[in-house]
Amino acid sequence: MQAKTPSESRTVMTDLVLPSETNPLNNLFGGELLARMDRAASISARRHSRRVTVTASVNHVAFNRAIPLGSVVTVEASVSRAFNSSMEIYIDVWIEDRENGHKSKANEAIYTFVAVDDTGKPVTVPPISPESKLEKERFEAALRRKQLSLVLAGKMKPNEATELKALFTE
């Protein structure tokens, strides 16, 4: 199976925050943002695998900044690493300044998706070949995150998590 680059799965969704999507403080509901991120990640995973994909986990979400009513929000997602049938999707959320158009990062998340066949059985996905410095950093970190998750779930012994262990030893 031929490797693909993260840019081949890149998905960009831009939308406006409407009154029905806000909390009593007139900021975007967290759940609404999670849904937008899930949709972008799903498209990204499908672009990479060319298969039906399902959300396996939401590994990390950082709500660093509130997103006010009327904001233009851009959700950018791409596959940061592919394993056997699973893919880690890294998501950046940007808001656009209303007056000068400058974009600033508001939030980020990491989701895991699994590619499946028509019966829902996991199928193999192509590997990732990162190109940019950021893509390479995210690619390397994805393996450490996976190992940590497996150790915490009791599916991997701590001494087997070589990439993770390397962070703490010389």
trRosetta pair geometry for C-beta under 8 A, 3 or more apart (Angstrom, degrees):
i j d omega theta_ij theta_ji phi_ij phi_ji
1 124 6.6 -160 -32 131 157 117
1 125 7.8 153 155 141 157 25
1 126 4.7 -147 152 -105 113 72
1 127 7.0 129 97 -1 104 77
2 126 6.2 -16 80 -138 49 128
3 126 6.0 156 -120 166 29 102
3 127 4.5 -43 -106 81 90 91
3 128 6.4 77 -163 -178 97 5
3 129 3.9 85 139 -30 135 109
4 8 4.6 -94 179 56 110 147
4 9 7.0 92 127 -33 130 98
4 48 5.9 179 78 -143 147 77
4 79 7.7 53 92 63 113 137
4 126 5.0 79 -5 105 102 136
4 127 7.7 161 24 84 65 44
4 128 6.4 -42 72 -113 70 54
4 129 6.9 172 79 23 18 89
5 8 5.1 112 61 -9 73 98
5 128 7.2 80 -134 -162 23 73
5 129 5.6 -54 -85 74 66 83
5 130 7.1 107 -145 -116 73 25
5 131 5.5 10 -142 -22 124 115
5 135 7.6 -4 -171 -167 85 160
6 9 6.1 -69 -162 43 45 100
6 10 6.7 71 141 -58 72 87
6 78 4.3 75 176 149 95 127
6 79 5.7 -150 -122 69 71 65
6 80 6.4 26 -108 -99 129 39
6 128 6.2 43 -61 -159 76 120
6 130 6.0 25 -14 -112 115 72
6 131 7.4 -134 31 18 93 88
6 135 4.9 -159 18 -131 141 120
6 138 7.8 66 -90 76 158 132
6 139 8.0 -124 -49 -64 125 102
7 10 5.1 -18 -150 -18 45 123
7 78 6.9 -13 -85 -136 28 145
7 131 7.0 -24 -9 26 116 131
8 47 6.6 -174 137 143 71 108
8 48 6.8 109 99 -100 99 66
9 44 4.5 73 159 -169 100 76
9 45 7.2 49 -160 -71 130 21
9 47 4.5 152 -128 87 63 111
9 48 4.0 -5 -87 -57 131 95
9 77 7.7 -72 134 120 94 79
9 78 5.0 124 88 -149 93 70
9 79 4.3 44 58 2 163 99
9 89 8.0 -119 138 -117 134 93
10 44 7.0 5 -118 -118 12 102
10 47 8.0 -78 37 93 34 157
10 76 7.0 -16 -162 -168 90 91
10 77 7.4 155 -149 84 43 47
10 78 4.5 -17 -91 -86 63 115
11 40 4.9 171 106 -165 122 78
11 41 7.8 -158 53 -71 138 19
11 43 4.4 119 -116 94 154 116
11 44 4.4 -116 1 -65 120 85
11 47 6.8 173 -58 -2 103 142
11 75 7.9 -10 111 110 92 87
11 76 7.2 160 83 -153 54 44
11 77 4.7 -11 57 60 102 94
11 78 7.0 169 15 -73 69 60
12 40 7.8 31 -111 -139 13 120
12 74 6.3 -10 -167 -170 92 103
12 75 7.4 160 -152 81 43 51
12 76 5.2 -5 -103 -104 78 78
13 36 6.6 -160 98 -174 137 95
13 39 6.9 44 -43 99 169 110
13 40 5.0 -127 7 -86 123 108
13 43 8.0 123 -49 28 117 148
13 74 7.1 159 82 -153 45 53
13 75 4.8 -8 59 56 97 99
14 72 6.5 8 -174 178 102 95
14 73 7.0 169 -148 87 54 46
14 74 4.6 -17 -97 -99 85 81
14 75 7.8 -173 -75 20 39 64
15 36 7.0 -132 34 -127 137 133
15 72 7.6 173 89 -153 26 57
15 73 5.8 -21 65 62 74 92
16 70 7.1 -24 -171 -152 97 33
16 71 7.4 163 -152 84 54 40
16 72 5.9 -33 -97 -100 67 61
16 73 7.5 148 -107 17 16 82
17 21 5.8 -129 -160 82 70 124
17 22 6.6 79 165 -67 108 102
17 28 4.9 -97 -128 -75 128 104
17 67 5.9 169 -69 135 150 104
17 68 6.9 155 77 108 152 36
17 69 5.5 -138 114 -131 112 33
17 70 6.1 -37 68 17 93 19
17 71 4.7 32 10 47 124 81
17 73 6.1 79 -47 -17 95 119
18 21 5.1 85 60 9 74 107
18 22 7.6 -144 97 -17 40 95
18 69 7.7 4 168 -148 11 83
19 22 5.9 -64 -152 24 36 115
19 69 6.2 35 -91 -141 58 126
21 28 5.8 -9 133 -132 103 74
21 29 6.0 -121 176 14 62 98
21 32 4.7 110 -163 -137 100 166
22 25 7.7 -123 171 73 100 54
22 26 5.0 13 164 -147 145 37
22 27 5.9 136 -149 63 94 19
22 28 6.0 -59 -100 -85 69 31
22 29 6.6 -173 -127 -32 18 76
22 69 5.0 -22 -70 -78 157 98
23 26 7.4 -87 69 -16 59 15
23 27 5.7 -15 39 60 101 76
23 28 7.8 22 -3 103 87 13
23 29 5.5 124 -51 -87 88 71
25 66 7.3 -67 113 -153 128 148
26 68 6.2 24 124 -153 93 79
26 69 4.4 -62 180 -13 94 122
27 66 4.1 -60 -133 -173 145 110
27 67 6.0 112 -166 61 84 49
27 68 5.6 -53 -103 -95 70 46
27 69 7.2 -100 -83 -30 26 70
28 32 5.5 -119 -180 76 89 124
28 33 5.5 90 131 -52 124 102
28 66 7.5 160 34 -176 77 65
28 67 4.0 -8 14 77 123 110
28 68 7.7 -67 -16 -24 81 4
28 69 7.8 162 -54 -73 64 48
28 71 7.3 -77 -35 47 117 123
28 73 7.1 45 -63 -59 160 152
29 32 4.1 93 66 -1 95 105
29 33 7.1 -164 93 -5 54 80
30 33 5.7 -56 -153 37 36 110
30 34 6.3 39 149 -22 68 104
30 63 5.9 -45 -115 -89 109 147
31 34 5.4 -48 -145 34 35 115
31 35 6.5 38 154 -21 64 101
32 35 5.7 -52 -152 33 32 112
32 36 6.6 32 150 -18 64 104
33 36 5.6 -53 -149 36 35 112
33 37 6.3 34 153 -18 67 106
33 63 7.5 118 76 -107 155 101
33 67 6.9 130 -82 21 127 141
33 73 7.8 -115 -114 -173 91 156
33 93 6.8 17 -163 -119 115 160
33 107 6.7 40 173 62 144 163
34 37 5.7 -56 -147 39 31 110
34 38 6.2 35 153 -24 66 107
34 58 7.3 -10 -150 -119 110 155
34 61 6.9 -19 -99 -119 96 153
34 109 7.8 130 -118 -96 66 163
35 38 5.6 -51 -144 34 31 114
35 39 6.5 32 155 -19 63 103
36 39 5.9 -54 -152 34 31 110
36 40 6.5 26 153 -14 64 107
36 73 7.3 32 146 118 168 133
36 75 5.2 176 141 -35 106 155
37 40 5.8 -56 -148 39 33 109
37 41 6.0 32 155 -19 67 110
37 61 7.8 149 69 -116 168 107
37 75 5.7 -148 -92 -150 59 136
37 77 7.2 131 -159 -73 66 123
37 91 4.9 87 -151 159 104 165
37 93 7.0 -61 -82 -67 107 115
37 109 5.1 46 -175 45 154 147
37 111 7.0 158 141 -36 103 130
38 41 5.8 -56 -143 40 28 111
38 42 6.2 34 155 -25 63 107
38 55 6.1 -28 -147 -78 105 142
38 58 7.9 -56 -85 -85 97 113
38 111 6.9 141 -109 -105 60 158
39 42 5.6 -53 -148 32 29 115
39 43 6.6 28 155 -17 63 103
40 43 5.9 -55 -153 35 32 109
40 44 6.3 33 150 -19 65 108
40 75 4.5 -147 -34 122 158 119
40 76 7.3 -156 176 -149 145 5
40 77 4.0 144 136 -3 103 131
40 91 6.3 112 90 -124 124 117
41 44 5.5 -55 -147 38 33 115
41 45 6.2 33 155 -19 67 106
41 55 7.4 72 99 -101 126 96
41 77 4.8 -139 -82 -153 54 152
41 89 4.1 125 -145 110 98 156
41 91 5.9 -63 -68 -63 101 124
41 109 7.9 -79 -58 99 134 115
41 111 4.4 28 -160 54 164 145
41 113 6.3 171 147 -42 101 124
42 45 5.9 -54 -145 37 28 109
42 46 6.3 26 155 -17 63 108
42 53 6.0 176 -149 82 68 111
42 55 7.1 -58 -79 -57 96 90
42 113 6.7 150 -106 -107 52 144
43 46 5.8 -58 -148 39 30 110
43 47 6.3 33 153 -23 65 106
43 77 7.2 115 63 71 90 129
44 47 5.7 -53 -148 33 29 112
44 48 6.6 25 154 -16 63 106
44 77 4.2 -121 -31 118 146 107
44 78 5.5 -150 -149 -108 132 29
44 79 5.9 174 153 -41 104 73
44 89 5.3 121 87 -133 134 122
45 48 5.8 -57 -151 37 31 109
45 49 6.1 0 164 6 68 114
45 53 4.0 169 117 169 124 173
45 79 6.6 113 -97 -80 54 105
45 87 5.1 161 -125 67 93 138
45 89 5.9 -73 -57 -63 94 129
45 113 3.7 -40 -107 81 161 156
45 115 7.0 -164 164 -69 102 83
46 49 6.3 -68 -132 53 27 90
46 50 7.1 73 173 -98 60 20
46 51 6.9 -137 -133 66 64 41
46 52 7.3 -4 -110 -120 102 24
46 53 5.2 -133 -67 6 72 117
47 50 7.5 14 -165 -67 20 60
48 79 4.4 45 -68 -24 155 151
48 82 6.6 -169 158 -76 136 127
48 87 5.9 128 82 -123 149 158
48 125 6.5 41 126 -176 102 124
48 126 6.8 -140 171 54 81 99
48 128 7.7 -25 -147 -85 131 95
49 53 6.1 123 43 -70 139 113
49 82 7.9 154 -75 -126 89 130
49 87 6.7 -129 -45 -31 113 140
49 115 3.9 -156 -172 -91 159 139
49 123 7.7 121 -175 85 121 102
49 125 4.4 -60 -107 -121 99 110
49 126 7.2 -176 -107 17 50 81
51 115 4.0 76 74 -164 135 108
51 116 6.6 166 149 52 120 35
51 117 7.2 -58 -155 -85 123 44
51 123 5.9 -164 -126 62 165 129
51 125 7.3 -116 22 -95 128 92
52 115 7.2 122 74 -157 46 62
52 116 5.4 -49 87 66 97 84
52 117 7.7 92 40 -154 107 7
52 118 7.6 105 11 -89 137 44
53 87 7.5 -40 -137 34 137 122
53 113 4.5 29 172 168 121 124
53 114 6.6 159 -153 77 74 34
53 115 5.3 -41 -95 -94 83 57
53 116 7.1 141 -109 12 30 80
54 113 6.5 156 75 -156 32 78
54 114 5.6 -21 58 58 86 87
54 116 6.0 19 -2 -5 110 127
54 120 7.9 28 -24 -143 147 83
55 58 7.2 5 -179 -52 121 79
55 111 6.3 -60 -137 -175 95 120
55 112 7.6 99 -166 79 57 54
55 113 5.9 -49 -101 -101 41 76
56 86 6.1 -41 9 -125 160 114
56 112 4.4 -58 67 107 110 99
56 113 6.1 160 1 -119 92 18
56 114 4.8 85 -57 -20 121 103
57 111 7.1 174 91 -159 51 57
57 112 4.6 21 48 41 88 111
57 149 8.0 141 86 -147 166 145
58 61 6.1 1 164 -38 116 111
58 109 6.8 -37 -160 -173 94 118
58 110 7.9 125 -170 84 51 53
58 111 5.5 -29 -110 -109 60 79
59 88 7.5 -21 9 -135 150 99
59 110 4.5 -48 68 98 111 101
59 111 6.7 176 11 -104 86 21
59 112 5.9 78 -36 -21 114 100
59 145 6.5 64 170 170 148 129
59 149 7.1 -64 -127 -81 114 135
60 108 7.7 -2 117 113 106 88
60 109 6.1 175 95 -151 66 51
60 110 4.3 35 42 32 101 103
60 145 8.0 -80 -22 -142 125 138
61 107 7.4 3 -174 179 76 114
61 108 7.9 -175 -146 96 41 46
61 109 4.5 2 -106 -110 70 102
62 107 5.8 180 90 -153 69 70
62 108 5.3 14 45 53 109 78
62 109 7.1 -163 20 -74 65 58
63 66 7.9 41 167 -81 101 49
63 107 5.5 -11 -116 -113 42 122
64 105 7.6 26 65 126 142 87
64 106 6.3 178 69 169 94 43
64 107 5.5 178 24 -94 85 57
64 108 7.5 29 -7 9 121 80
65 95 7.2 -113 102 10 130 134
65 104 7.9 26 23 113 169 110
65 106 4.2 -101 62 -148 113 78
65 107 6.7 -130 41 -49 74 77
67 71 5.1 -123 -179 56 83 155
67 73 5.8 31 -163 -88 143 123
67 93 7.7 -74 -69 150 137 127
67 95 5.6 -173 -125 -83 92 133
67 106 5.7 65 -76 172 97 160
67 107 7.7 -63 -43 -11 116 120
68 71 5.3 115 66 -37 65 112
70 98 7.1 18 129 -93 111 132
71 95 4.9 -32 -175 -149 129 113
71 96 7.0 147 -173 47 76 69
71 98 7.6 -99 -111 -60 56 96
72 95 6.9 128 74 -159 56 60
72 96 4.1 -17 71 39 111 122
72 98 7.8 140 4 -91 97 65
73 93 6.6 -14 -168 -170 100 96
73 94 7.2 149 -159 79 51 51
73 95 5.8 -26 -101 -99 66 73
73 96 7.8 -137 -69 5 25 85
73 106 7.6 -65 -128 33 93 148
74 93 7.3 157 83 -157 51 48
74 94 4.4 -12 60 60 101 102
74 95 7.7 -179 20 -82 75 26
74 96 7.1 74 -12 -38 107 101
74 103 6.8 -25 31 -136 132 132
75 91 6.3 -11 -171 -168 92 108
75 92 7.7 160 -155 84 45 47
75 93 5.4 -14 -104 -105 71 77
75 94 8.0 -167 -73 24 28 71
76 91 6.9 155 82 -154 49 56
76 92 4.8 -10 60 60 103 94
76 93 7.8 -171 23 -79 71 31
76 94 7.0 34 -5 -4 109 109
77 89 5.4 13 -172 175 108 112
77 90 7.2 166 -146 82 59 42
77 91 4.6 -16 -96 -101 87 84
77 92 7.9 -174 -73 24 44 61
78 89 7.0 172 88 -150 20 73
78 90 6.4 -18 63 57 71 85
78 135 8.0 -53 108 -111 136 100
79 82 6.1 17 170 -57 132 91
79 87 4.8 -52 -132 -176 113 121
79 88 7.0 107 -161 73 64 51
79 89 5.8 -48 -97 -97 51 68
79 128 5.8 -154 120 -90 108 129
80 88 4.9 -53 59 100 99 102
80 89 6.8 144 2 -129 87 16
80 90 4.2 67 -46 -16 128 113
80 110 7.7 -45 20 -131 143 101
80 128 7.2 86 139 159 23 174
80 130 7.8 18 -162 -87 57 119
80 135 7.2 -164 -135 -149 69 63
80 138 4.0 -96 -148 142 122 116
80 139 5.9 -154 168 -76 75 51
80 141 7.8 -37 155 66 137 92
80 142 5.1 166 113 -62 109 134
81 87 7.2 175 91 -153 45 57
81 88 4.8 21 51 37 86 113
81 128 5.4 -128 -124 33 38 141
81 138 7.3 -157 -30 130 93 79
81 139 5.1 127 -77 -138 98 61
81 142 3.5 177 13 94 140 159
81 143 6.7 -145 -165 -48 167 71
81 146 7.9 -107 96 -28 139 129
82 86 7.4 170 -156 95 55 46
82 87 4.9 -21 -106 -104 75 84
82 88 7.8 -144 -74 20 33 69
82 125 4.9 -121 -164 103 128 115
82 126 6.3 59 84 90 169 48
82 127 5.4 -164 70 -130 113 33
82 128 4.9 139 7 -26 93 93
83 86 4.8 6 48 62 112 89
83 87 7.3 -158 18 -77 72 36
83 88 7.9 71 -20 -20 99 89
83 125 7.9 56 62 52 44 110
83 146 6.7 135 -72 -123 140 159
84 122 7.6 57 113 146 101 128
84 124 6.1 -70 178 -115 67 74
84 125 7.5 100 134 28 28 81
85 114 5.3 36 127 -157 99 88
85 115 5.5 -130 -171 51 79 82
85 116 7.7 65 177 -74 126 54
85 122 3.7 78 145 175 169 111
85 123 5.8 125 -125 66 110 27
85 124 5.9 -79 -82 -89 74 31
85 125 6.0 112 -139 -9 36 95
86 112 5.5 1 -174 -176 118 105
86 113 6.9 155 -153 83 66 39
86 114 5.0 -37 -95 -93 73 76
86 115 7.9 -163 -87 8 26 73
86 122 7.8 -28 -50 -146 71 131
86 125 7.6 -137 45 19 14 133
87 112 7.0 158 78 -154 43 58
87 113 5.1 -17 59 63 95 89
87 114 7.6 170 15 -87 74 30
87 115 7.2 61 -12 -29 111 96
87 125 6.0 -65 -56 100 106 167
88 110 6.2 -8 -172 -172 100 102
88 111 7.6 153 -158 81 51 43
88 112 5.7 -31 -100 -99 61 76
88 142 4.5 -175 47 -141 157 121
88 145 7.1 103 -120 77 151 133
88 146 7.3 -112 -56 -59 130 104
89 110 7.0 157 78 -157 52 51
89 111 4.6 -15 59 63 107 92
89 112 7.3 176 14 -90 81 24
89 113 6.0 40 -19 -2 121 109
90 108 7.4 -11 -177 -172 81 106
90 109 7.9 164 -159 88 43 48
90 110 5.7 -16 -106 -105 62 81
90 138 5.2 -60 -36 -157 159 141
91 108 6.2 157 89 -160 65 57
91 109 4.4 -7 59 60 117 87
91 110 7.1 -167 19 -77 82 32
91 111 6.7 41 -16 -1 122 102
92 105 6.1 -64 -169 -128 104 106
92 107 8.0 152 -164 89 41 51
92 108 5.4 -17 -107 -107 55 91
93 105 7.1 98 75 -160 53 65
93 106 5.0 -66 108 65 98 95
93 107 4.0 4 50 61 129 88
93 108 6.5 -153 14 -73 83 40
93 109 7.6 48 -23 -2 110 96
94 103 4.5 16 174 -177 129 112
94 104 6.6 151 -153 73 79 26
94 105 5.8 -51 -98 -98 72 47
94 106 6.4 138 -131 4 19 91
95 103 7.1 160 80 -148 29 65
95 104 6.2 -23 60 61 78 79
95 106 4.7 63 -10 -45 105 133
96 101 6.0 -20 -173 -152 106 46
96 102 7.3 153 -154 78 59 32
96 103 5.3 -33 -96 -93 69 74
97 100 5.0 3 98 50 131 80
97 101 6.2 -38 66 18 85 11
97 102 4.5 21 15 51 126 81
97 103 7.6 -132 -1 -70 78 27
97 104 7.1 63 -44 -4 94 105
105 108 7.1 4 -178 -50 117 100
110 145 7.1 -62 141 -180 159 167
114 122 5.3 -60 175 -112 118 104
115 122 6.8 88 77 -154 59 65
115 123 5.2 -73 114 62 101 87
115 124 7.8 -32 74 87 127 14
115 125 4.9 130 8 -69 141 110
116 119 7.8 -123 167 73 102 49
116 120 5.1 -11 177 -150 142 33
116 121 6.1 136 -155 64 86 28
116 122 5.7 -55 -98 -91 71 39
116 123 6.3 127 -136 3 20 91
117 120 7.3 -51 66 17 63 16
117 121 5.1 -9 35 58 106 86
117 123 5.1 101 -48 -46 87 124
128 139 6.2 -154 103 -116 125 113
130 135 3.6 177 -157 132 103 102
130 136 4.5 165 112 -75 136 54
130 138 7.3 164 -112 61 143 87
130 139 4.3 -118 -29 -32 141 143
131 135 5.6 38 45 57 56 150
131 136 7.8 -123 72 -45 14 90
132 135 4.5 97 53 7 79 104
132 136 6.9 -143 94 -5 42 87
133 136 5.8 -58 -151 37 29 111
133 137 6.4 30 152 -20 65 106
134 137 5.7 -53 -147 35 32 112
134 138 6.3 28 156 -14 66 107
135 138 5.9 -57 -146 40 29 108
135 139 6.1 36 153 -26 64 109
136 139 5.4 -51 -144 34 30 117
136 140 6.4 28 158 -16 64 104
137 140 6.1 -57 -149 37 28 106
137 141 6.2 22 156 -14 64 113
138 141 5.7 -58 -141 42 30 110
138 142 6.3 45 155 -36 64 101
139 142 5.9 -49 -155 18 26 117
139 143 7.8 24 152 -16 56 96
140 143 6.4 -56 -168 26 37 107
140 144 7.3 29 144 -10 66 106
140 163 7.8 -165 -176 -163 75 128
141 144 5.5 -57 -156 39 44 112
141 145 6.1 45 149 -21 74 104
142 145 5.6 -53 -147 37 33 112
142 146 6.3 34 154 -20 66 104
143 146 5.7 -51 -146 35 32 111
143 147 6.4 32 154 -18 64 105
143 163 4.9 9 119 86 113 173
144 147 5.7 -54 -147 37 31 111
144 148 6.3 33 154 -20 65 105
144 163 5.0 -125 -80 125 72 109
144 164 5.0 129 -146 -86 78 71
144 167 6.8 73 -136 -38 138 129
145 148 5.7 -53 -147 36 31 112
145 149 6.3 33 153 -20 64 107
146 149 5.7 -56 -150 36 31 113
146 150 6.3 29 153 -18 66 107
147 150 5.7 -56 -147 38 32 110
147 151 6.3 33 155 -20 66 105
147 156 6.4 -97 -153 94 67 160
147 161 3.9 125 172 -142 122 101
147 162 7.8 -126 -122 39 156 50
147 163 5.7 165 -9 58 152 100
147 164 4.3 -147 101 -26 131 121
148 151 5.8 -54 -147 36 31 111
148 152 6.2 27 156 -16 65 109
148 161 7.1 93 -67 -155 45 148
148 164 5.6 149 -61 -112 78 141
149 152 5.9 -57 -146 39 28 109
149 153 6.2 19 157 -12 64 113
150 153 5.8 -61 -143 44 29 107
150 155 4.5 -89 -160 76 80 101
150 156 3.7 49 129 2 115 120
150 161 7.3 170 72 -89 107 108
151 154 7.8 38 176 -70 30 24
151 155 7.8 -89 -60 54 19 64
151 156 5.1 -61 -71 77 59 96
151 157 7.5 13 -118 147 84 10
151 158 5.4 73 -141 -89 127 65
151 161 5.3 -32 -57 -48 126 145
151 164 7.1 -108 -16 67 142 167
153 156 7.9 56 61 14 87 79
156 160 5.2 -126 -177 79 92 121
156 161 5.8 99 131 -63 128 92
157 160 4.6 88 62 0 83 108
157 161 7.7 -149 93 -16 46 83
158 161 5.8 -51 -156 19 40 114
158 165 7.4 112 163 -77 75 106
159 165 7.2 48 -137 -77 39 149
161 164 3.9 -17 149 41 115 121
161 165 5.5 132 94 -28 77 91
162 165 5.6 -55 -138 38 27 112
162 166 6.4 39 158 -32 61 102
163 166 5.7 -46 -154 20 30 118
163 167 7.9 40 147 -25 54 92
164 167 6.2 -44 -174 12 41 113
164 168 8.0 10 144 3 63 104
165 168 6.2 -75 -164 45 45 99
165 169 5.9 2 155 9 82 118
166 169 6.3 -73 -126 54 31 88
